[in-house]
Amino acid sequence: MDSPARIPGQPALDQPLTDSEYARLTTILDHFRSEDAMNVEEMDGFFAALICGPVTVPPSVYLKEIWGRNEAPLISLL
């Protein structure tokens, strides 16, 4: 199977997170932890369940679950 075309400047979607990316994700999720956001371990299991499920769930539904509220927080990812 061929890899999907890669957009310059965007991460490869078929590769695991680097240590730096994992640390950044953990920091972002930990910042919102008191607001019912998932931690990185919960999010890992959540995505595994979404991938294995018979129905494709749109981001407009699952992002609410990850952040623990109706919309994603405004954050700087840089």
DASUL-V187465 format. One record per helix or strand of 2 or more residues. SS is the DSSP state (2 for helix, 1 for strand). FROM is the first residue (numbers start at 0). TO is the last residue. Records with the same first field share a line. If there is no record, write none. Layout:
# DASUL-V187465
SS=FROM-TO ; FROM-TO
This chain:
# DASUL-V187465
2=18-30 ; 32-34 ; 39-51 ; 58-66
